């Protein structure tokens, strides 16, 4: 039975507003789902067509042609990228005025990112790992959620700065990726950088708070925001450097263009909601990077997945296992001594 008073205009108006907001949220969710599925389907179709034309013997040759010097440089860039990722959590903890030893911070950050990058669903996989480690240091679920949000802002600031700078400085090179007019890319880049400038000005004028899912969060000020942007750029550029180091010789594109291509590929990968952006990321790189052969590009992408995703994932699982053993070792030793005495 409807308890709404038909003679109360304020109650009727609030109910209509609530219904309108609910309908808008459902519509946004449906549109976002359709968009993600469209990207995923397009990526699968493109990759199937690409692999259908690949000569597997040439792919094996391309894999074997990857030099150890390339692998070493890729490994170094991967280490720099993940080191920057640990800085995400360190800055977030500073903003939240929480004291956690850097060793635990680095463990939580590295393992959560390495696992979520590979398995996908970062709020579930990475969030669970973060909470498990940080809760041992006394952090509540709300504090871990706030930390995750601040770290996410760091990533997006770095991504926006790289894309905006690339669009403004080299709009012609980016035009080969997004197929927009050069002047359109330049305007978009200027707008992105202007938006970042407005954000910096806004947070520098005093304490700023936002509400996300009913949770109030104070945003970092000017100094920490600049630090966030620097870490985000280092992370993204180092990750792009990992893949670029693995590419076959003869690549006719600048590092700036390549970093922009990498950033756009990451965006499509995130939009597809696939684990690690797999499929959409490869589709973008295959269609945008002028590699000498598709086999050479595919070999580089496979090596990149192994070095940047698979190896850190295995290392993260090993570190989590070692951490749990060390945490439980005192009680385990007591049990063993008690059994020995009996």
ChimeraX attribute file (.defattr): number of C-alpha atoms within 10 A of each C-alpha:
attribute: neighborCount
match mode: 1-to-1
recipient: residues
	/A:1	3
	/A:2	5
	/A:3	5
	/A:4	10
	/A:5	10
	/A:6	10
	/A:7	8
	/A:8	9
	/A:9	10
	/A:10	11
	/A:11	13
	/A:12	14
	/A:13	11
	/A:14	11
	/A:15	13
	/A:16	12
	/A:17	12
	/A:18	12
	/A:19	12
	/A:20	12
	/A:21	12
	/A:22	12
	/A:23	12
	/A:24	12
	/A:25	12
	/A:26	12
	/A:27	12
	/A:28	12
	/A:29	12
	/A:30	12
	/A:31	12
	/A:32	14
	/A:33	14
	/A:34	13
	/A:35	14
	/A:36	19
	/A:37	16
	/A:38	14
	/A:39	20
	/A:40	23
	/A:41	15
	/A:42	15
	/A:43	22
	/A:44	17
	/A:45	13
	/A:46	19
	/A:47	16
	/A:48	11
	/A:49	11
	/A:50	16
	/A:51	13
	/A:52	10
	/A:53	10
	/A:54	14
	/A:55	11
	/A:56	12
	/A:57	10
	/A:58	15
	/A:59	19
	/A:60	13
	/A:61	13
	/A:62	20
	/A:63	20
	/A:64	10
	/A:65	12
	/A:66	19
	/A:67	12
	/A:68	10
	/A:69	11
	/A:70	17
	/A:71	18
	/A:72	14
	/A:73	17
	/A:74	25
	/A:75	20
	/A:76	15
	/A:77	24
	/A:78	24
	/A:79	18
	/A:80	19
	/A:81	25
	/A:82	23
	/A:83	17
	/A:84	23
	/A:85	23
	/A:86	22
	/A:87	24
	/A:88	27
	/A:89	25
	/A:90	22
	/A:91	21
	/A:92	25
	/A:93	21
	/A:94	14
	/A:95	18
	/A:96	18
	/A:97	9
	/A:98	14
	/A:99	13
	/A:100	15
	/A:101	10
	/A:102	13
	/A:103	10
	/A:104	15
	/A:105	21
	/A:106	19
	/A:107	19
	/A:108	23
	/A:109	27
	/A:110	26
	/A:111	26
	/A:112	24
	/A:113	25
	/A:114	25
	/A:115	24
	/A:116	22
	/A:117	23
	/A:118	21
	/A:119	17
	/A:120	20
	/A:121	16
	/A:122	18
	/A:123	14
	/A:124	12
	/A:125	18
	/A:126	24
	/A:127	19
	/A:128	16
	/A:129	23
	/A:130	26
	/A:131	21
	/A:132	15
	/A:133	22
	/A:134	21
	/A:135	14
	/A:136	11
	/A:137	14
	/A:138	12
	/A:139	16
	/A:140	13
	/A:141	16
	/A:142	11
	/A:143	18
	/A:144	23
	/A:145	16
	/A:146	21
	/A:147	23
	/A:148	22
	/A:149	15
	/A:150	23
	/A:151	23
	/A:152	16
	/A:153	19
	/A:154	27
	/A:155	20
	/A:156	15
	/A:157	20
	/A:158	24
	/A:159	22
	/A:160	20
	/A:161	20
	/A:162	24
	/A:163	23
	/A:164	25
	/A:165	19
	/A:166	24
	/A:167	29
	/A:168	22
	/A:169	16
	/A:170	18
	/A:171	23
	/A:172	19
	/A:173	21
	/A:174	26
	/A:175	18
	/A:176	16
	/A:177	18
	/A:178	13
	/A:179	11
	/A:180	13
	/A:181	13
	/A:182	18
	/A:183	14
	/A:184	14
	/A:185	24
	/A:186	22
	/A:187	15
	/A:188	18
	/A:189	24
	/A:190	17
	/A:191	15
	/A:192	20
	/A:193	20
	/A:194	13
	/A:195	15
	/A:196	17
	/A:197	11
	/A:198	12
	/A:199	14
	/A:200	17
	/A:201	13
	/A:202	14
	/A:203	19
	/A:204	15
	/A:205	10
	/A:206	12
	/A:207	11
	/A:208	13
	/A:209	12
	/A:210	10
	/A:211	9
	/A:212	10
	/A:213	5
	/A:214	7
	/A:215	10
	/A:216	11
	/A:217	17
	/A:218	15
	/A:219	20
	/A:220	25
	/A:221	18
	/A:222	17
	/A:223	11
	/A:224	17
	/A:225	21
	/A:226	16
	/A:227	17
	/A:228	27
	/A:229	22
	/A:230	17
	/A:231	24
	/A:232	29
	/A:233	23
	/A:234	21
	/A:235	26
	/A:236	24
	/A:237	24
	/A:238	22
	/A:239	25
	/A:240	24
	/A:241	24
	/A:242	28
	/A:243	27
	/A:244	22
	/A:245	21
	/A:246	26
	/A:247	24
	/A:248	21
	/A:249	11
	/A:250	9
	/A:251	13
	/A:252	11
	/A:253	12
	/A:254	10
	/A:255	13
	/A:256	20
	/A:257	23
	/A:258	24
	/A:259	22
	/A:260	25
	/A:261	25
	/A:262	26
	/A:263	23
	/A:264	20
	/A:265	22
	/A:266	22
	/A:267	15
	/A:268	24
	/A:269	25
	/A:270	18
	/A:271	19
	/A:272	26
	/A:273	18
	/A:274	22
	/A:275	16
	/A:276	23
	/A:277	21
	/A:278	22
	/A:279	23
	/A:280	28
	/A:281	24
	/A:282	24
	/A:283	22
	/A:284	21
	/A:285	21
	/A:286	19
	/A:287	14
	/A:288	17
	/A:289	20
	/A:290	14
	/A:291	20
	/A:292	14
	/A:293	14
	/A:294	21
	/A:295	24
	/A:296	23
	/A:297	24
	/A:298	22
	/A:299	23
	/A:300	23
	/A:301	20
	/A:302	15
	/A:303	21
	/A:304	24
	/A:305	16
	/A:306	13
	/A:307	18
	/A:308	23
	/A:309	20
	/A:310	17
	/A:311	13
	/A:312	22
	/A:313	23
	/A:314	13
	/A:315	15
	/A:316	20
	/A:317	15
	/A:318	13
	/A:319	15
	/A:320	16
	/A:321	12
	/A:322	12
	/A:323	15
	/A:324	12
	/A:325	12
	/A:326	11
	/A:327	12
	/A:328	11
	/A:329	12
	/A:330	11
	/A:331	10
	/A:332	13
	/A:333	11
	/A:334	11
	/A:335	12
	/A:336	11
	/A:337	11
	/A:338	10
	/A:339	9
	/A:340	8
	/A:341	7
	/A:342	5
